[in-house]
Amino acid sequence: MNTGVASRVLVALTLLVIVAGTINFMEFQDYRQYIHRFLSSRRAALAFADGLRQTSDDLTRMIRLYAVTGDPVYIEYFDEILAIRNGESPRPVKYFEIPYWDIVLDTGIRQVEYGDAVPVRELARDAGLFENELALFVAAEDASNELAVLEVEVMEIIAASIEAGGGNYVLEGDALAAAQRLHGLDYHAAKARVMEPLVELDTQINSALTAGHKEIVRRNNNYMANALGLVTLAALLILARMWQRRRQQARLDSMES
């Protein structure tokens, strides 16, 4: 192979290595963006699963507070929780990120901005839940709605008791029996039917997160190995080109002498 051909081959190989390195880098960047979106959607899905659990617990807390005190403000809060979840009332911004009802119970003040009124299962679907995950989410919400029916029955018995007492509330008789239903075996079983799908949903989402993180490590290691190999090859080609040019120059010098 003459010097000119060898030189062109080295240049071509160097360019090919540079192109391969560029493609390797671009593919890795595309994957990083994809996995970032994937992990973000998984974290959002996890937040919605936890948020649904929290709304169920908030409903339980409000009806139990009402059963103990007879204060109608807790019924207002109970109805508002359901209305927000069902998309019938505007949704507070960062509703699942802040201890919203703890703050309201403490101060009675809602110092937040409001977004659109959107059903929580629609938000969960938009957050990126897969079909099997969405089915678990819907099952948990349906179970919570069924539990709310029992809670409303207790609410109505207590409200009737307050009305019969002329506005005075004494936790006895039918009111006491109704309040005890909120702590009975049937209530706990109904509550478990809400939580069981959420536990499975949490498990599935966390498994996806773990698998995603492992895939990031694997892809990153592959990228680094490819990049190192291409850089090494490019360096060798550059050294070969430099060596070839020196030989060529040495030949020219010898011919001139």
Secondary structure, DSSP 8 states (H G I E B T S, - for coil): --HHHHHHHHHHHHHHHHHHHHHHHHHHHHHHHHHHHHHHHHHHHHHHHHHHHHHHHHHHHHHHHHHHH--THHHHHHHHHHHHHTTSS--BTTTTTTTHHHHHHHHS---S-B-----HHHHHHHTT--HHHHHHHHHHHHHHHHHHHHHHHHHHHHHHHHHHTTT---S-HHHHHHHHHTTSHHHHHHHHHHHHHHHHHHHHHHHHHHHHHHHHHHHHHHHHHHHHHHHHHHHHHHHHHHHHHHHHHHHHHHHH-
